[in-house]
């Protein structure tokens, strides 16, 4: 379990510096169905106790209330804007997120440029099927 906890902490350490980040997680639920979600990290910080994730007692898991959620086995999807991001789902470029603070667009297509002030960081982990952090830095005027 120590390796899993260490990996979990490394994954979150990459996002902690910029709470405006979006975390993509793909995994299997308790019914062994493949599910994925784009998670607004800053919003989840206000709704969840992240200590259980950082300590490895619990895993961060996709929810239907996240920015975008998809159950691959049941072909069910939801999208929800958050206090930080507007979901732009009906777009020729695919799924996009617009940061409400700096109005920058984040493109989650792995073959496309992720957008201004955004870095796409694939995370190697044995805890999930697939993890990517879209590290977005909001530049505020002084």
C-alpha positions in Angstrom: 0.0 0.0 0.0 2.9 2.3 0.6 3.7 2.5 -3.2 0.0 3.3 -3.9 0.0 6.1 -1.3 3.3 7.5 -2.7 1.9 7.4 -6.2 -1.3 9.1 -5.1 0.6 11.9 -3.3 2.8 12.5 -6.4 -0.3 12.8 -8.6 -1.9 15.4 -6.4 1.4 17.2 -5.8 1.5 18.0 -9.5 -1.9 19.7 -9.2 -1.7 21.3 -5.8 0.4 24.2 -7.0 -2.4 25.4 -9.2 -5.9 24.7 -7.9 -7.3 25.9 -11.2 -6.2 22.6 -12.7 -8.6 20.1 -14.3 -7.9 16.4 -13.4 -9.0 13.7 -15.9 -9.5 10.3 -14.3 -10.5 7.1 -16.1 -11.1 4.0 -13.9 -13.6 1.2 -13.1 -16.5 1.7 -10.6 -17.7 -0.8 -8.0 -19.7 -2.6 -10.8 -16.5 -2.9 -12.9 -17.9 -0.4 -15.4 -15.4 1.9 -17.0 -16.0 5.6 -16.0 -14.2 8.8 -16.6 -14.5 12.4 -15.6 -12.9 15.8 -15.9 -12.7 17.2 -12.3 -12.5 20.8 -11.4 -9.8 20.5 -8.8 -10.5 23.9 -7.1 -14.2 23.1 -6.8 -13.6 19.6 -5.4 -11.3 21.2 -2.8 -14.4 23.1 -1.5 -16.7 20.0 -1.5 -14.3 17.1 -0.4 -11.9 16.5 2.4 -8.7 16.0 0.4 -6.7 14.7 3.3 -8.2 11.2 2.7 -7.0 11.4 -0.9 -3.5 12.7 0.1 -3.1 10.1 2.8 -4.2 7.3 0.4 -7.2 6.3 2.6 -9.5 7.0 -0.3 -9.2 7.4 -4.0 -10.4 10.5 -5.9 -13.1 9.1 -8.2 -15.2 10.4 -11.1 -18.7 11.6 -10.3 -21.7 12.5 -12.4 -21.5 16.0 -10.9 -18.0 16.7 -12.3 -17.4 19.0 -15.2 -17.8 16.0 -17.6 -18.6 12.4 -16.7 -18.9 9.4 -18.9 -19.8 5.8 -18.2 -18.3 3.9 -21.1 -20.3 0.7 -20.5 -23.7 2.3 -20.2 -23.0 5.1 -22.7 -24.2 7.7 -20.2 -22.7 11.2 -20.1 -23.2 14.3 -18.1 -21.7 17.8 -18.2 -21.9 20.4 -15.5 -20.4 23.9 -15.4 -18.7 24.7 -12.1 -18.0 28.0 -10.3 -14.6 28.0 -12.1 -15.3 26.5 -15.5 -17.9 26.6 -18.3 -18.3 23.4 -20.2 -18.4 23.8 -24.0 -19.6 20.4 -25.2 -21.2 21.1 -28.6 -18.1 22.2 -30.5 -16.3 21.1 -33.7 -13.1 20.9 -31.7 -14.6 18.5 -29.2 -14.9 19.0 -25.4 -13.6 22.3 -24.2 -13.6 24.1 -20.8 -13.6 27.9 -20.4 -12.0 29.3 -17.2 -14.4 31.8 -15.8 -11.6 33.9 -14.2 -9.3 34.5 -17.2 -11.7 33.3 -19.9 -9.0 31.1 -21.4 -10.1 27.9 -23.2 -8.7 24.5 -22.2 -8.7 21.9 -25.0 -8.6 18.4 -23.6 -8.0 16.7 -27.0 -4.6 14.9 -26.5 -3.6 15.7 -30.0 -4.3 19.4 -29.8 -2.6 22.4 -28.1 -4.2 22.5 -24.6 -4.5 26.3 -24.6 -2.8 29.4 -23.2 -1.4 29.1 -19.7 -2.2 25.3 -19.7 0.1 22.3 -19.6 -1.1 18.8 -20.2 0.6 16.4 -17.7 0.1 12.6 -18.2 0.5 10.9 -14.8 1.9 7.4 -14.6 0.0 5.5 -11.9 -1.1 1.9 -11.1 -4.1 3.2 -9.1 -6.2 4.3 -12.1 -6.5 3.3 -15.8 -5.6 6.8 -17.0 -4.8 10.1 -15.4 -4.0 13.5 -17.0 -3.7 16.8 -15.2 -4.5 20.0 -17.2 -2.4 22.4 -15.2 -4.0 25.8 -15.8 -2.4 29.0 -14.4 -4.7 32.0 -14.0 -2.8 35.2 -14.6 -4.4 38.0 -12.6 -3.7 41.6 -13.4 -1.9 43.6 -10.7 
